[in-house]
Amino acid sequence: MLTIGLLTEAVIFFFSAFEPPHEEVDWSLVYPELAGMHEPGTDRKKPKAGDPVAQYLDKMLADAKIGPDLINNLGTGLKSLGENTA
């Protein structure tokens, strides 16, 4: 049974070697915010203050009462966890 299984796998790998390569899908047609991500020379910039996505994220963080001090506490907790596990 092991020989039959391994031979079946070898035949499958042999035929898969001759498959045509998959073409790259342009996801920016579906998600326009992805346009220009793979172009060389484009820098990722911080979101602008008038950006509606940044405003929505700021509103979500304010509603959840997540502030800089809470994020700092999370960072120190992760550092101490790393030190304890080391």
N, C-alpha and C positions, 0 to 999 in steps of 0.2 A: 504494500500500500504506500509506503514511503517513497519507493522508486517511482511509482505511477504519479504520485503527487508532485515530486520534483521534476519529472519529465514534463508534466502538464504546465508547471510554472515556467520551465525553460522555453517551451513552445510559445507561451503567451508573451514572454519577454522578447523572443525572437521576432514575432510579428509586430510587437509594439515599436520596435526599432525602426520600422519602415513607415510608420504613420507620419503624415505631414505635420509640421510644427503648428501649434495653435497660434492664431493671429491675436495680436494685442488689441484689446477692446478699448475704445476711446470713452472712458467713463465721464469725461467732461460734458458729453452730450446729455447724460442723465443727471449728473450733479455739476451744475455750472460753477460752483465754488471751487472745484478741483482744476479749473482751467489755468494753465500756466505753472502748475506745480513742478513739472518735470523739465521745464525749460532752463537751460544753464544761464546763470547770471541773474536769476530772479532771487531777491532776498525776501525772506519771511519777515514781515514787519509786525510791530505791535498793532493791535486793533486801534483804530482812531476813536476819539471820545464820542463822535457822532454816529459811530457804527451801531446799527440796531441790535446786532448779535451781542456786542460787548455790553450794551445797555441792558439787554435781557439777562445776560449772565450776572451782571452786577446786581440786578433786582433779585435774581434767584438767591445769590449769596447773602444779600441783606435780609431776605425773607427767612432764610434758614439760620440767620444769626451766626454766620461764619465770618469771623474777622481775622485780622492779621495775627492777633495774639493766639487764637485757636490754632492757626496754621503753624505758628512757631512752637506751640506746645506739642503738636503732632510731630514736628521735625525733631524736637529734643527727645520725645518718646521713642521714635524710630532709631535715633542714635544710641540711646541707652539700651534698646533691645539688641542692636547690633553688637555693642560692647559686651553685653551679658552672654550672647550666644558665642562670641569669639572666646 
